[in-house]
Amino acid sequence: MRILFLTGRLPYPPNRGDRLRAYHFLRVLAREHQITLLSFIGDDRETGNIGPLRQFCEDIQLVHRGQLQSTMTTGLNVWRSIPLQSLYYRSSVMQGAVDRLLERRHFDAVYVHLFRMAQFVADRPRPYRILDLTDAISTEIERALPYHDPKWRMIYRLELPRIRRYEREIVRKFNETWLISDAERAQLLQGKADDRVIVIPNGVDTDRFRPSNPTGADNKIIFVGHMGVFHNIDAADYMARDILPRIHKVLPSVQLDLVGAEPADQVRHLAKLPMVRVPGHVADLNAALNDATLFAAPLRFAAGIQNKVLEAMAAGLPVVTSSYVNEGIQATDGVHLIVADEPDTFAGRVVDLLQDPALRRKIGRAGREFVMSRYRWEDVLDRLKIVAESQAMRR
């Protein structure tokens, strides 16, 4: 199939959740399909990142999205009923690029990454249109409300009804919609039946993320994530300020590493606390995971699947995480990972693992086996085979 691949961010480097999914889908689909990538970029310097994508694409086209222009567009169109983030990506230049490609070339399908980009093909009857919502973003916004400052809480309270309505409406305009987990599908459909809404999970590169150090450091906890994203910033702060001191009372030698690209000031300042390191981006994430004793991901709000947790499990590292995170992963608490939510409980489960090497090994092995059996990037290729077959039957 010839596919137009439409993204709001250039899917490279794959250093945050949205880019990660788009990059790996692009990489896997290119094995059997011809891909034209059309993407926004926010900065001309991003053009330096297209090199690694060329091997997967027969053509790459970019549209510049300036922050000032996007902000002005949002302000001028705020009276509209669509979500602010869709308004932020509203662009006559992108619409023109989409229209020209679809009029001048033959495409069998359009893949649209996230609802912010849906506006550019939502009203077209063809070609076959796939909307990858990934998450029901309204769920995470609702869960995050108590943790925002008053200004952003007010903005998101106004935005939330728009997003909920838009998510329901936009699905009806596409041939099919993809979500990352059964939990996200249930949140979107709210008990309704719709066989056009399909679960396509993320995958993990289990050759890259694997056990390589059977011992690891003593009493070293690691949390990994893009440290400029709000739910990771909150989790890092919560871990360092509320949970780590409780662990320290029992295990004074405990250390916490907060690893991830582009740490926000709030995260960088945590390095001033005793027992906390903020190394930022690391070149070899698998080595960093294997150098730790366990992985802690105390996200107080989340949606979808947190790949950082899957990668830690693939590396054989025992994981302690929250109920919201496991809602997407659907692992068995106490077998594949440990689930805890309140600070005292979370700290207690971490201490239990730090003091029990046999339990760490048992959960680490079970977690890796679980990830290897359930999370494959190739699932997206399997789905496109079904789409191609159904399209061929209609010709």
Disulfide bonds with the S-S distance in Angstrom:
none
